Amino acid sequence: MNETARQLIDALKDGNHLQEKDFLQIMTHAGAEDAEYAKSCANALRIANFGQAIFLRGLVEFTNYCKNDCLYCGIRRSNKDVVRYRLTKEQILDCLVQGYAAGLRTLVLQGGEDAFFTDERMCDIVSSVKSRRPDIAITLSLGERSKESYRRLKEAGADRYLLRHETATEWHYAKLHPSFQKFSNRMQCLEWLKELGYQVGCGMMIGSPFQTAECLASDLAFIQDFRPQMVGLGPFIPHQATPFAKEPAGSVETTLLMLSLVRLTLPKVLLPSTTALATLHPQGRLRGILAGANVIMPNLSPVDLRDNYTLYDHKANTGLEAVEGVAMLDKELSTIGCHVVVDRGDALY
Ligand code: SAH
């Protein structure tokens, strides 16, 4: 056990606030026992705020066309091996109906940055979903757009927006992206989304190439300061057709510690236990929950297209992470005393 790390975890648990240098102390000094301690505090805080309820979000990966070229991502535009697809509005509505029947009350529309989906087309999709199932929450994850576009999508009925900041360290951002993709623009987009009244999610990969403990400390300080309603974080996993093919995957343990620290910093945050975590460890999803996560995002995309939305290698895509598996998922969760709920699972702040 490390005294400093333990004291800082306690201070975070009691005050939900630390300075960036203290986050760094935890990241550099916490041993296995301290990480276990952080997880148990975070798990207790999850239960205090949400009981044993786990919220579900149905994920529809509706296009894998992308104009961006993120060095880590399997659907980057330079990857010529990808079979590209787009779902039609009717296919998206079919996913909605299927997800709704399975008890999902949030639809997450995620895609590459695909110019085909103009504001007009996207707004039509959003308002069609809303008129088909008015009690469903819509989360968009479409990357960087203009403020006006975000405004129109909100007016059309979108409730939430996920835009991982990817890293809060500008030099690190430049190592992960080509120079035409700007850190300042990504951060600006997050500010706009907040200003426009979306429930906003930011987040990052754990163990992405060039990431240091300082980067993670600055991510935590950013999250503390920005106060997003949701945080998406999972391990980096290499994809064979990217420049990072030979890089090692992120650590499961560090990912779990980061989930715990985010929970301790923002006690009521909506925090998914991600598919990337489940991909790296057979018990990954449950371990994420036991480290403070309270959301799972089953895949609602058409089964025959799922293999084409491969952001990283060996992505889990059948079984519990698929919408067909909600009953199985509930059973798995029952082994740790949790259960899925039929609920929009809106932000508490
Ligand atoms: N185009 C949208 C959605 C991106 S995909 C956007 O720009 O927000 C969703 C997330 O998957 C990304 O934000 C990234 O953090 C994660 N991701 C991409 N490639 C990954 C990889 N190789 N390993 C783990 N996560 C990855």
Residues whose N, C-alpha, C, O or C-beta is under 5 A from the ligand:
A	BS01	SAH	Y72 C73 G74 G111 G112 E113 S141 L142 G143 L162 L163 R164 M205 P235 F236 I237 P238 H239 A276 L311 Y312
